């Protein structure tokens, strides 16, 4: 009926209206990040993640879309998704300093059974998150939220299934399902 931002009409009978919105590619705002162009396939996902407070970028002007996600980054995203709840005790990991940006997220994730660390006293926050770790952390996060997390995946269809670590089997099975 109209492409105006505001449209008014008088209703004189029973009517059904359907609004259809389309993205105007020509008027897409430029990203605040110099390394994310509006034409990049992931631009909308970056915008969503930043607008919803899940990611903040690696600097005020960079997002680093091709960087490897670290264990600290992943736990921070989940902590933000959970609403950044208060953390009640100190973290147990010697490699997580209290003044780092991931200290509260790591402590929160540990307290909620989402992570256990890479050793008895280490978390390895700056190490890349492996596929096994990713699947396991996401599975544990789902369980911690009280959501259904059926272990319905069939690992037998993968030729490398025997190489899945015992500690990651539930998480990988859930992710495959």
N, C-alpha and C positions, 0 to 999 in steps of 0.2 A: 504494500500500500504506500509505503514511504521509506525513504532512507534518511529522513531527518532524525535528529537526536530526540526531538519531541514531536509527537503526533497526537492530535485531538480530534475526536469526532463525536457526534451525538447519537446515542443509542435510541432507536425508535422501535426495535423489536428484539426478540431473543436472538443473540448472535454468539458464535464461538470464534475466538481469536487464537491464532497461533503465532507466536513470535519466533522468528528465525534470525539468528545472529551469525554473521560471517566475519572472519578476521579480514581486515583490510591490510593486505601485505604492504601496500605503499605507505601506510601511516604507522607501521610498527616503530615503536620508540627504540632508539639505539640502546644497547646494553650499557650498563655502567662499567662493565668489565671489558677491557681492551682485547682480551683473548676469547670473547664470545660474540660472534657476529649474529645479527638477527636471522641470517640465512643458514646458520649451522643447524644440523639436524637435531641437536640437543638443546637449542636455545630456549625453547618453551619449558623444558624440564629444569634447566638452570633457573629460569625466571620463577617457576613454581617453588623450587627448593629455597630460593633466597626470600621470596615474598612470604613464605610460610615459616621462615625462621629456622629451617633445617640446616642450611649451609650459610656461611657468611663470606666465603671467598678466602683466598690466601693472602690478599691484601685489599686495600680499598679499591684498587683498579684491576685486579686479576682474580680469576676464578680457578685457573689451572685445570681445565676440563680433561686434559690428557694425563694428569698426574695419577699415580697409583694411590688408591685409598689405603690409609694406614688403620691399624687397630684402634688407635685413639680417635681418628676421624669417624669411624663407623659407630663406636660407642657414643660419641658426642651427638651424632645425628639421631640415634635412638633416644637418648636422654632428652633432646629438644622435642622430639615427637611425643614423648611422654609428658611434656609440659614443664620440664626442668624442675622436678620435685626436690624438696629439701633433702639434703644428705645428712644423716644423723651421726655418723662416726668417721674416723680417719681411715684412709685407705691402707691396705696392708702391703702394697707393692713398693719396694725400694727404688724402683725406676720411675715412679710417678710422684714428682715433686708437688707439694701443695699449691704452689703458685703457677702451675701450668693451666692452660685453657681446658685441658681434658681431665683434670684432677677430680672434680665433682662427678662428671659423667662416668669415669672409671669406678669410682667408689660406689656410686648408685648402681651401676651394672653388676658389680660384685655382690653388693648387699641383696640384690634381687635375683641372684642365681643366673644371671645372663652371661657372665664371664667367670672364669676361674683363674685365668692367667696362663702364662707360658711356662711357669715354674712356680715353686712354692712361694717365692717372694718377688717374682717379676711378672710384669704385664706386657712388656715390649710394645709400648704405645706408638713408636715410630716405625715399626716393622710393617711391611705390607700385609694386609689381611688375606689369608689364603682362602680358596674356595671352601675347604672343609670348615675353616673358622667362620666364614661368612654364613654358611648354611646353619651351623650349630648356634651361632649367636642370634640369628634371626628366629630360629626355632625356639630357643630359650626365651627370647623376648616375647614371642607369641604366647607361650605358656605362662610367662610372668604376668601378662595382661589378662589372663583368664580366658583366652580365646581357645577354641577348638584347634588342636594341632594333630590330626590323625597321621599315623605313620603308615601311609598307604602307597608309597612309591615302590616300584619294583627295581631294585638295584641290579638284578640279574641280567638286565638288557645291556648293561655297560661292560665292556671288555676289561675295564680296570677296576671293577667293583671290589675285587679282593685287596686292592691297595688302599681302600678307605680305612682310616684309623678307627680303632674301636670306639674312642671317645666321640667321634664325629658321625658314627653310623646312624643314630636317630635323626640328627639334623639333616644329613644328606637324604635319608629316606623320606623325611617330611618334605624337603625341598623338591625332590623328584615328584612326589605325589601332588 
